[in-house]
Amino acid sequence: MRQNRPIWVIVWRKAALERVKFGFAESSVERAPNSYKLLGGLEMKAVVLEAYHHPLAIREVEIGDPQPREVTVAVKAVGLCLTDVHIHEGKIPTVKLPLIPGHEFAGVIAKTGSEVKGLRPGDRVVVNIDVTCGSCDHCLRGETNRCSNLIRIGFERNGGMAEYVNVPAANLEPIAPNVSFEKAAILPDAVATTYRAMKTIGEVGPGTKVAILGIGGLGMQGIRIGKLLGAYVACTSRNDEKLEMARDLGADQVINTKRDRFLDVVGKTIGSFDVVIDNIGTPQSVSDAVKACRNGGRVVEVGYVEPVLEAPFYDVVIKEKQILGSRASTRSEFREVVSLVNAGKLDPHIGELIPIDRVNQALQDLKSGKFLTRGVLVLPFS
């Protein structure tokens, strides 16, 4: 028997794995037909990471009843994030295998725990990633994304790449009937993370001149968030298709850094920015961000490639420029984002919708840069 947290039980016999076809193309997902013995409970299909750098497997597993303060969510859509690639490659040290990945998702409540109030089966919901203790200094100050005892859904506990998942009821927010599950799925990470980076950390507001370095799953959301906040938004990419999409989303200025040197274009046009959001996190992007920032301005680091980077520290000290890190979002920021989307004031931007059976190919496409914006895995399984 192999156990992955108390609520999941996966049992298998030795069986030859076979490659199966889905629709027009062969899937890279491995299946073991009739190789699972279910020990009661609710039977379901799930994507399981059993070994790093190996294809994710679609398995038949069981899910137990939700704990008293938990709910069972029937998953409808799962956002696909580059962090999922990092998890697959074993780059997140807190992850333990086997794991059902998927940290941003939306669905419908299927069952509620005995102590859950105000939620009922059939409710449409989106799930916050962070499971927090509520008692540490950070939680007591409302800094839930900095919780000292943080556990993340899809990282340290099973996530949403499954037909069902048990999650704390406190992590749920309702989604309006006019909001699709596919768009709701990316709110916990792509949208809420960018919202915090821009509004809270960057203090972007009316008239702010903001540059977004690197536009993809997060950067595209940043354009709409920036315009909602009343900012002038410039963005960079080496991909003309992305820049064209950025224009369509409302970007005031786009810069192709494959053709033009970012700092040269800035010097000839806007001059400098109040805030620079760096989604790239390379030595070059950090240097460019600091140099493009006005005296006293803010650089908000959202992405990182290496754990240690150099920065033009003279500019930081002499010109009082700030370099600030930003991770995820607080619970209150998440609620604010969901409220804006439910009210129709903020429209999450999604790209390709991918059947969940094609998850391995989707991860490869994500890693190779084929997606222009946030891709979404859709259920049911075939």
C-alpha positions in Angstrom: 0.0 0.0 0.0 1.2 3.5 -0.8 -0.4 6.4 1.0 -0.5 10.0 0.1 -1.8 12.0 3.0 -4.7 10.6 5.2 -7.5 11.3 2.7 -6.1 9.5 -0.3 -5.4 5.8 -0.7 -3.8 4.4 -3.8 -3.3 0.6 -4.2 -2.0 -1.1 -7.2 -0.9 -4.5 -8.5 1.9 -5.1 -10.9 0.6 -4.5 -14.4 2.0 -3.6 -17.7 1.4 0.1 -18.5 -0.2 0.7 -21.8 -0.3 3.8 -24.0 -3.8 4.9 -24.9 -5.2 7.2 -27.5 -7.4 10.1 -26.9 -9.2 11.5 -30.0 -6.9 12.4 -32.9 -3.5 12.0 -31.2 -1.8 9.5 -29.0 -1.6 10.6 -25.4 1.6 10.6 -23.4 -0.4 9.8 -20.3 0.3 6.3 -19.0 -2.6 4.2 -17.7 -2.8 0.8 -16.0 -6.2 -0.6 -16.8 -7.7 -2.7 -14.1 -4.6 -2.3 -12.0 -6.2 -0.5 -9.1 -8.2 -2.0 -6.2 -10.4 0.5 -4.6 -11.0 0.3 -0.9 -14.5 1.7 -0.7 -15.2 5.5 -0.8 -15.8 7.6 -3.9 -14.0 6.3 -6.9 -12.5 8.9 -9.2 -9.8 9.5 -11.8 -6.8 11.6 -11.0 -3.5 12.8 -12.5 -0.7 11.5 -10.2 3.0 12.5 -10.1 4.7 9.3 -9.0 8.3 10.0 -10.0 10.1 13.2 -11.1 10.9 13.7 -14.8 8.5 10.8 -15.6 5.1 11.1 -17.4 2.2 11.9 -15.1 -0.1 9.0 -14.7 -3.9 8.9 -14.9 -5.0 6.6 -12.0 -8.2 5.4 -10.5 -8.1 6.3 -6.9 -10.5 6.8 -4.0 -11.3 9.9 -2.0 -12.6 9.7 1.6 -15.3 11.9 3.1 -14.3 15.5 3.9 -13.2 16.3 7.4 -15.7 18.2 9.5 -14.4 21.6 8.3 -13.7 20.5 4.7 -15.7 20.2 1.5 -15.4 17.9 -1.4 -15.1 19.9 -4.7 -16.0 18.4 -8.1 -13.3 19.9 -10.2 -14.3 21.5 -13.5 -11.1 23.3 -14.6 -7.4 23.6 -13.6 -5.0 26.4 -14.4 -1.7 25.3 -15.9 1.3 27.1 -14.4 5.1 26.9 -15.0 5.3 26.0 -11.3 3.7 22.7 -12.3 6.7 22.1 -14.5 9.0 22.9 -11.6 7.1 20.4 -9.4 7.3 17.8 -12.1 11.1 18.3 -12.3 11.5 18.0 -8.5 12.5 21.6 -8.0 10.1 22.3 -5.1 11.8 20.7 -2.0 8.6 20.6 0.1 6.7 18.4 -2.4 6.5 14.7 -1.4 5.4 11.9 -3.8 3.1 10.6 -4.9 1.2 13.8 -5.5 -1.9 14.9 -7.3 -0.8 18.3 -8.7 -2.9 21.3 -9.6 -2.8 24.4 -7.4 -5.4 26.7 -9.2 -8.8 25.3 -9.9 -12.5 25.8 -9.7 -15.5 23.6 -9.5 -18.8 22.7 -7.7 -19.2 21.6 -4.1 -20.1 17.9 -4.1 -20.2 17.3 -0.3 -19.7 19.3 2.9 -18.2 18.3 6.2 -20.3 18.1 9.3 -19.2 21.5 10.7 -19.3 23.5 7.5 -21.8 26.4 7.5 -22.9 28.6 4.6 -21.9 26.3 1.8 -23.9 23.5 0.2 -23.6 21.0 -2.6 -24.0 22.6 -6.0 -22.3 25.9 -5.1 -19.9 27.1 -7.7 -16.5 27.9 -6.1 -12.9 28.7 -6.6 -10.2 27.4 -4.2 -7.5 29.5 -2.6 -4.1 27.7 -2.7 -2.8 28.5 0.8 -3.9 26.5 3.8 -2.9 28.6 6.7 -2.7 28.1 10.5 -4.6 31.3 11.5 -2.5 31.6 14.7 1.0 32.7 13.8 2.1 36.3 13.9 1.7 36.6 10.1 -1.8 35.2 10.0 -2.9 37.4 12.9 -1.7 40.4 11.0 -3.6 39.3 7.9 -0.4 38.3 6.1 -1.7 34.9 5.3 0.6 34.4 2.3 3.5 34.5 4.8 2.1 32.0 7.2 4.8 30.3 9.3 3.0 26.9 9.0 1.9 27.3 5.4 0.7 24.2 3.4 -0.2 24.7 -0.2 -2.8 22.8 -2.2 -1.1 21.1 -5.1 2.3 21.3 -3.4 2.3 19.9 0.1 -1.1 18.3 -0.2 -3.1 16.9 -3.1 -4.4 19.4 -5.7 -7.0 19.8 -8.3 -5.9 17.6 -11.2 -8.6 15.1 -10.3 -12.4 14.6 -10.5 -12.7 15.5 -6.8 -10.6 17.0 -4.1 -11.1 17.6 -0.4 -10.1 21.2 0.7 -10.7 23.4 3.8 -14.1 25.2 3.5 -12.3 28.4 4.6 -10.4 28.3 1.3 -13.4 28.6 -0.9 -14.9 31.7 -2.5 -18.2 31.7 -4.5 -18.1 32.4 -8.2 -20.9 34.1 -10.0 -23.0 32.2 -12.7 -21.6 34.6 -15.4 -18.0 33.6 -14.6 -16.8 30.4 -16.4 -15.0 27.7 -14.5 -12.1 28.1 -16.9 -11.6 31.7 -16.1 -12.3 31.2 -12.4 -9.6 28.5 -12.3 -6.8 31.0 -12.8 -7.8 33.4 -10.1 -5.9 31.8 -7.2 -2.5 32.2 -8.8 -2.2 34.0 -12.2 -4.7 36.8 -11.3 -4.4 37.1 -7.5 -0.6 37.0 -7.5 -0.4 39.7 -10.1 -3.0 41.8 -8.3 -0.9 41.7 -5.1 2.3 42.5 -6.9 0.8 45.6 -8.7 -1.7 47.0 -6.2 -0.3 46.1 -2.8 3.4 45.8 -3.3 3.8 48.2 -6.3 1.2 50.6 -5.1 0.0 51.0 -8.7 -2.9 53.5 -9.0 -4.3 56.2 -11.3 -1.6 57.8 -13.4 1.2 55.3 -12.3 3.6 54.5 -15.1 4.2 50.8 -14.9 6.3 48.4 -17.0 5.7 44.6 -17.0 8.8 42.7 -18.0 7.8 39.4 -19.4 4.2 38.7 -20.5 2.7 35.3 -20.2 0.3 33.7 -17.8 0.8 36.4 -15.2 1.9 39.3 -17.4 -1.3 39.3 -19.5 -3.4 39.5 -16.3 -1.2 42.4 -15.3 -2.2 44.5 -18.3 -5.9 44.3 -17.4 -5.2 44.8 -13.7 -3.0 47.9 -14.5 -5.7 49.4 -16.7 -8.3 48.7 -14.0 -6.2 50.6 -11.5 -5.8 53.5 -13.9 -2.2 53.1 -14.8 -0.1 53.6 -18.0 1.0 50.1 -18.9 4.1 49.1 -21.0 5.2 45.5 -21.4 8.0 43.6 -23.0 8.4 40.3 -24.8 10.5 38.6 -27.4 7.4 37.3 -29.1 5.4 39.5 -31.5 2.3 37.4 -31.1 2.3 38.1 -27.3 2.9 41.8 -27.9 -0.1 41.9 -30.4 -2.2 40.2 -27.8 -1.0 42.7 -25.2 -2.1 45.6 -27.4 -5.5 44.0 -27.7 -5.7 43.8 -23.9 -5.0 47.5 -23.6 -1.3 47.9 -23.2 -0.2 51.5 -23.9 3.3 50.5 -25.1 4.9 47.2 -26.2 8.6 46.6 -26.7 10.1 43.6 -28.5 13.3 43.0 -26.6 14.5 40.6 -29.3 14.7 43.5 -31.7 15.2 46.6 -29.5 17.2 47.2 -26.3 14.6 47.9 -23.6 16.5 50.7 -21.9 17.1 52.5 -25.2 13.4 52.4 -26.0 12.5 53.6 -22.5 15.0 56.5 -22.7 13.6 57.7 -26.1 9.9 57.4 -25.1 8.6 57.3 -21.5 11.9 58.2 -19.8 11.4 56.1 -16.7 8.7 54.1 -14.8 7.2 54.5 -11.4 6.9 50.8 -11.0 8.5 47.9 -12.8 7.1 44.4 -12.4 9.7 41.8 -13.2 8.2 38.4 -14.2 11.4 37.1 -15.6 13.9 37.1 -12.8 17.2 36.9 -14.7 20.3 39.1 -14.0 19.5 41.1 -17.1 15.9 41.7 -16.2 16.7 42.7 -12.7 19.3 45.2 -14.0 17.0 46.6 -16.6 14.2 46.9 -14.1 16.2 48.9 -11.6 17.7 51.2 -14.3 14.3 51.8 -16.0 12.8 52.8 -12.6 12.6 56.4 -11.6 14.4 57.8 -8.6 12.4 56.5 -5.6 10.5 54.0 -7.7 9.7 50.4 -7.1 10.9 47.2 -8.7 8.6 44.3 -7.8 10.2 40.8 -8.3 7.6 38.2 -9.1 9.7 35.7 -11.1 13.1 34.2 -10.5 15.3 31.8 -12.4 18.3 31.6 -10.1 18.3 31.8 -6.2 21.0 34.4 -6.2 21.1 37.5 -8.5 23.1 40.6 -8.7 21.5 44.1 -8.9 22.8 47.6 -9.6 23.1 48.4 -5.9 24.4 51.9 -6.5 21.1 52.9 -8.1 19.2 51.3 -5.2 21.1 53.3 -2.5 21.9 56.6 -4.2 18.7 57.0 -6.1 16.5 55.3 -3.3 15.1 52.7 -5.6 13.3 49.8 -4.0 13.5 46.1 -4.9 10.6 44.3 -3.4 9.6 40.6 -3.5 6.0 39.5 -4.0 4.6 36.0 -3.6 1.0 34.8 -4.1 -1.7 36.8 -2.3 -3.3 37.3 1.1 -6.8 35.9 1.7 -8.3 39.4 1.7 -6.6 40.2 -1.7 -7.9 36.9 -3.1 -11.4 37.8 -2.0 -11.0 41.2 -3.6 -10.0 39.7 -6.9 -12.9 37.2 -6.9 -15.3 40.1 -6.1 -14.0 42.2 -9.0 -14.4 39.2 -11.4 -17.8 38.4 -10.1 -18.9 42.0 -10.6 -17.6 42.0 -14.2 -14.9 44.6 -13.5 -12.0 42.4 -14.2 -11.9 39.7 -16.9 -9.3 37.0 -16.5 -7.4 36.3 -19.7 -7.1 32.6 -20.7 -5.7 30.9 -23.7 -5.9 27.3 -24.9 -8.4 24.9 -23.2 -6.8 21.5 -23.0 -8.5 18.2 -22.1 -7.0 17.0 -18.9 -6.0 13.7 -20.5 -3.4 15.6 -22.5 -1.7 17.0 -19.4 1.8 15.7 -20.2 1.8 17.3 -23.7 0.5 20.4 -22.1 3.4 20.6 -19.7 5.8 20.1 -22.5 4.1 22.9 -24.5 4.2 25.1 -21.5 7.9 24.4 -20.9 8.8 25.1 -24.5 6.9 28.4 -24.5 4.1 27.5 -26.9 1.4 29.1 -24.8 0.9 32.8 -25.2 -1.1 33.2 -22.0 -2.5 31.0 -19.3 -3.6 27.6 -20.5 -6.4 25.7 -18.7 -7.0 22.0 -18.3 -10.6 21.0 -18.5 -12.5 18.1 -17.1 -14.0 15.5 -17.4 -11.5 12.8 -18.2 -12.2 10.8 -21.3 
